[in-house]
Amino acid sequence: MGDRAAHLTHGGAAQRAGPEVLGQLYTASRGRRGHLDWMRSPTIDKELIPRGPARSRGTYDGFEITEEGVAHLAEHHAAYAAAYPKLSLPDPSGRSGGWPEKADRLLNGLQSECWSITTR
């Protein structure tokens, strides 16, 4: 594990927050808004922005993951998952198997059904 990953994995709760928040940023980037709409985050401000994996969207507009952050999470996902087995970190590389295709089909069908109910 490189120095940058080591910095985010060694230590207590404050260090665990780095990979956890990076995972939340990645998940948010794939959502409807495309960013994490937090007003403030000491972890992002002090740990992630100075190292490059995250950036601020401006005053009170939230945070987003950078391409460097996605690459960092993909590269070090296995190390983070081993160091923090209780965290459910997304794997941008897709190596971890991820979400079953059958579950996507089921959820898409349910989404369509829900939308049809709300438009009646």
C-alpha positions as CSV (number, residue, x, y, z in Angstrom):
1,M,0.0,0.0,0.0
2,G,1.4,3.4,-1.0
3,D,2.1,6.2,1.5
4,R,-1.2,8.0,0.5
5,A,-3.3,4.9,1.2
6,A,-1.4,4.2,4.4
7,H,-2.1,7.6,5.6
8,L,-5.9,7.0,5.2
9,T,-5.9,3.5,6.7
10,H,-3.7,3.6,9.8
11,G,-5.1,5.0,13.0
12,G,-8.4,5.3,14.8
13,A,-11.8,6.6,14.0
14,A,-10.4,9.8,12.3
15,Q,-8.3,7.8,9.9
16,R,-11.2,5.3,9.2
17,A,-13.3,8.3,8.2
18,G,-11.1,9.0,5.2
19,P,-11.9,5.9,3.2
20,E,-15.5,5.9,4.5
21,V,-16.1,9.5,3.3
22,L,-14.3,8.8,0.0
23,G,-16.8,5.9,-0.5
24,Q,-19.7,8.2,0.3
25,L,-18.4,10.7,-2.2
26,Y,-18.1,8.0,-4.9
27,T,-21.6,6.7,-4.2
28,A,-23.0,10.3,-4.3
29,S,-21.2,10.9,-7.6
30,R,-23.2,8.1,-9.2
31,G,-26.5,9.5,-7.8
32,R,-29.0,12.0,-9.2
33,R,-27.2,15.0,-7.7
34,G,-23.7,13.9,-8.6
35,H,-22.2,15.2,-5.3
36,L,-22.4,14.9,-1.6
37,D,-24.6,17.8,-0.4
38,W,-22.9,18.3,3.0
39,M,-22.3,21.9,4.2
40,R,-19.1,21.1,6.1
41,S,-16.9,18.1,6.6
42,P,-13.7,18.3,8.6
43,T,-12.5,15.0,7.1
44,I,-13.0,16.3,3.5
45,D,-11.6,19.7,4.3
46,K,-8.5,18.5,6.2
47,E,-7.8,15.1,4.7
48,L,-9.2,14.6,1.2
49,I,-9.1,18.1,-0.4
50,P,-5.4,18.7,0.4
51,R,-4.4,15.3,-1.1
52,G,-6.6,15.7,-4.2
53,P,-9.3,13.0,-3.9
54,A,-12.1,15.5,-3.3
55,R,-13.0,19.1,-4.0
56,S,-15.5,21.6,-2.7
57,R,-18.3,22.8,-5.0
58,G,-18.2,26.2,-3.4
59,T,-19.7,27.7,-0.3
60,Y,-22.5,25.4,1.1
61,D,-22.9,23.6,-2.2
62,G,-21.3,20.3,-1.1
63,F,-18.4,18.2,-2.2
64,E,-17.5,15.9,-5.1
65,I,-15.0,13.2,-5.7
66,T,-12.3,13.9,-8.2
67,E,-11.0,11.5,-10.9
68,E,-7.9,11.1,-8.7
69,G,-10.2,10.1,-5.9
70,V,-12.0,7.5,-8.0
71,A,-8.7,6.1,-9.1
72,H,-7.4,6.1,-5.5
73,L,-10.5,4.3,-4.2
74,A,-10.3,1.7,-7.0
75,E,-6.6,1.1,-6.5
76,H,-6.8,0.8,-2.7
77,H,-10.2,-0.8,-2.3
78,A,-8.9,-4.2,-1.2
79,A,-6.6,-2.6,1.4
80,Y,-9.4,-0.5,2.8
81,A,-11.8,-3.4,2.8
82,A,-9.3,-5.5,4.7
83,A,-8.5,-2.7,7.2
84,Y,-12.1,-1.9,7.8
85,P,-14.3,-5.0,7.2
86,K,-17.4,-3.3,8.7
87,L,-17.4,-0.5,6.2
88,S,-19.3,-1.2,3.0
89,L,-17.1,0.6,0.5
90,P,-18.0,0.7,-3.2
91,D,-15.4,-0.6,-5.6
92,P,-15.1,1.7,-8.7
93,S,-13.0,-0.9,-10.5
94,G,-15.9,-3.4,-10.4
95,R,-13.5,-6.2,-9.2
96,S,-15.6,-6.9,-6.1
97,G,-18.5,-8.4,-8.0
98,G,-20.8,-5.7,-7.0
99,W,-24.5,-5.7,-7.4
100,P,-26.2,-8.7,-9.0
101,E,-27.8,-8.0,-12.4
102,K,-30.9,-9.8,-11.3
103,A,-31.3,-7.3,-8.5
104,D,-31.0,-4.4,-10.9
105,R,-33.8,-5.8,-13.1
106,L,-36.0,-6.4,-10.1
107,L,-35.5,-2.8,-8.8
108,N,-36.0,-1.3,-12.2
109,G,-39.3,-3.2,-12.5
110,L,-40.4,-2.0,-9.0
111,Q,-39.4,1.6,-9.9
112,S,-41.6,1.5,-13.0
113,E,-44.5,0.1,-10.9
114,C,-44.1,2.8,-8.3
115,W,-44.0,5.5,-10.9
116,S,-47.2,4.1,-12.5
117,I,-48.9,4.2,-9.1
118,T,-48.0,7.8,-8.4
119,T,-49.2,9.0,-11.8
120,R,-52.7,7.5,-11.5
